[in-house]
């Protein structure tokens, strides 16, 4: 899985059809579109024709589409900034850290994150600049909490990663067996198997999540476990339900009721007119 993240809803090809579907999922727009269609039917249109309903509809839909386009373009710029964030990364088998764009990180890469940097992926912490492998993490982008979280590397792992050189050599060939990608922020089940066959259980306090930030710690070294859209923050956002306001929900309900009443009245009026014409004739 690539570490590239995309949070935009549209691209150049899908913007028009997708956004039109969004616009006309609002019952008010759909109602006026239906009324405009009726104005094009001979015998049903009034004196002014479709212009009286079409022009306001085009204005409202056009303004909403422009707003959605600007918001999506803003998300695209934020994605580009995040994907091009430069971190120190050692690809699998490498013996040195090199400056790497976040989007080029892969599972298994060993990464060095500096203070006040955001973690580019979900990582298992191997060591840190503080004694006993302690690190402090800010998770307000994940759970809204501003107080710093305490993280700590496993003691056995820390002994093998006390320097950058040791971290890059001692874990070359080690494997991580863990659960599949999921949205649970505070749950992690897995084992780290060292090159000598020793197994070490991985605790949630040893896992650093994408979207959180390193604070009050000069640096940490960790290995990428989940990348891109398989990270926990992306798993929490991928299937988010589209939100609508209570006012819009109420408006949609009232418009549906209005359309049903108009339809019933039209059918009743047409039936009475037909019967009256038949018997008069």
N, C-alpha and C positions, 0 to 999 in steps of 0.2 A: 504494500500500500504506500503510495506516494505521500509525502508529508505536506503536499500542497493542499491548502484549504480554499474552498470557494463558497461564499455565503450569499452570492448574488442570486436573484430570482430569474433574471433574464439575460439573454445575449442579443446580438443584433438581429438574429433570425426569429427568436421566440418572443421578443418584446411585444410586438403588435398583437399576435393571436392570444398570448397568455394574458396580457393586460386587458384586452377587450373582454375576455371571459371574466376577469375579476370585476371590471366595471359593470358588466351587465348581470353579475350575480347580485348586485344591489337592486332590489325590487323597484325603487323609484326610477332608476335608469331604464329598467326593462319595461316598466309601465309606459313611459313616454316614448320608448321605441315602438311599442305595440300601437300606441295612439298615432304615431307618425305613419306607421304602415296602413292604418285604417284610412288616414287622410289621402292616401294614394289610390284608394278604391273609388271608382266613379259611382256617384250616387250617395256616398257616405261623407265625402269631404265637405267642409263648410266653405265660406267665401274666401278666407285667407289661405286655405289649403294646408299643406304640411309645414309651411314655413314657420308658423306660430309655435309648433312643438319641436321642430327640428333644430332651429337655431339655439334655443336655450339648452337642449340636450347636447348638441355639439360643444357648446361652451363649457358645460359642467364636466363632460367626459374628457374633453381636451385638457382642461386645467388639472384634473386628477391624474391623467396620464403623464403630463409634464412633471408633476410633483413626484410620482412614482419613479419616473426616469432619473430625476436628480438624486433621489434617495438610493436607488440601486447603483448609480455611478459612484456615490459616496462609499457604499459598501465595497465596490470593486477597488477603489483606491486603498481602503483599509486592508483588504485582502493582499494587495500587491505589497504594501509596506510590511505586513506580517510574513509573507512568503519570502521576501527578500532580506529579512533580518539576518545579519551575519553572526554566526556563532562558531566557536572552536570545536571542530568535530574530527574524530579519527574514524574513518571507515573501517569496516571489519577487516582485520589482518594488518592494519596500518600501525606504525610505531611512532606516529607524531600527530599532534593536533594541527589542523589547517583551517583557515577561515573558509567557512562553507555557508551558503545560503540555506535558510530554513527548509525550503521546498526540496532540497537535495538530500536531506537526512533520511536514512532508512533504518528499519528495525535492526538492532544489533550494533549500531554505531555507538561509540563511546563519545560523550559530549562533555565539554567543560563550560559551565555557565557562570558568569561573573555577577557580582553584586548589582542589584537593581535591574537585572535582565529578567525577561519573562522566559519561562521554560518553553522551548519550541515543540515539545512533544511530551508524552507521558514517559517518565524515566524511573528506573531503579537507581537509587543513590548508592554510590560506592564509597565516597569519601568527601570530606569538606575541609575548609581551612580552620575550623574551630576544633578544639579538643574533643575527643570521643566521637568524632564524626557527626556533630550536631549542626543543624542548619535551621534558619528561621524563614518562614514562607508566608507571604501575604496572599490570601485566597479570596479577596473581595470580588473578583471577576467570576468566581465560581459559585460562592454561596452568599455574597454580600457582607461577610464578616470582615471587619477591619483589624481585629486583633491578630497578631502573628501566631502562626501554627508552629509547633515544635516538631522537627523531623530528625531522625537519627539513623545512621547507617548501621548495619549489623557488625558486631565486633570482629567476627572472623573475616568478613569481607573487608573491613577497614584495614586489617593487618596486611592484606594483600594489595591494598591500593593506597598506601601511605604517601607515595609519590606518583607523579604523572607516568613516569617510566614503568613503575610496577603495575599501575592500573592497565596500561596498554599491553603489557606482556603477560601478566598473570591470568588475565581473563580472555586471552586469545584462544578460543576453542571451548570456552565455557558455554553452557546452554541454559536457557530459562524456559521452564514448562509452566504455563499459567492458563487461567481461564480465558475464554474468548472475549473480544471487545464488548463492553457493556456500559451502561449509563450510571452505575453505582459509584458515587464519588468516594465513599468511605469504606469500600470493600475491595479487597484484592486477595486472591488465592493463587499461590504458585510456589515454585521451588527453583533455586539457582543451583545448578550442578557444576561444580568446579572441574578443572581438567584432571584432577586426581580422583574424581568420582564422588567426592564428598557432596552431600546435599544440604542446602541451607534453606529453611522456610522463609518466604518473603512476607513481611508484615505490611499492612497499609501505611504505617508510619515511615516506611522506607521508600515509599513511592511519591514522586513529585509530578504533579499534574500540569498539563498544558493550560495556560491561562493564568496560572499563579506566578508570583514574582519572588525572587530571592532577595531577602532583606537582612541587614546586620550580619552578613556572612560574606567574606571576601570572594569565595568561589566554592563550587561543588563539582564533583565529577560523577557522572551517571551514565547508564546505558539505556538507549531507546527501547521501550517495550511496545508501545502503541504509537502509531504515527497518523498524521492527517485526519481523515474523517472517522478513523477508528479510535481516536482519543476520547476520553470520557466527556470532555466539555462539548465536543462535536456530537457525540451520541446523545447528549441531553438536548441539543438544539435541532437535530436533523428532523425529528418527527413532531416538532411543535405545531400545535393546532393554530390555524389562522384565527386571530382574535378580532372580535367585532364589539363595538360599544353597545350598551343597553339601549341607547337612543336609536341606533341603526336597527337593532333587533325589533324594537317596538314599531319603527317606521315600516319595516318589511311586513310585519304582521298586519298593520292597518291597511297597507296598500293591497295585500292579498285579499283581505275582507272587502275592500272597496271594489276590486276587480270582480270578485264573485257576485257582489250585489249588482254591479252594472250588467254583468252577463245575464243574471236572472231577470232583471228588469227588461233588458233588451229582448230576451226570449218571450217573456210574458207580453210585452208590447207588440212584438211581431206576430205572435199567435192571435191576439185580440184583433189586430189590424187585418190579418188574413181572414179570420172568421167574419169580421164586419163586412169586408169587401165581398166575400163569397155570398153571404146572405142578402146583401144589398143588391148584388148583381142578379 
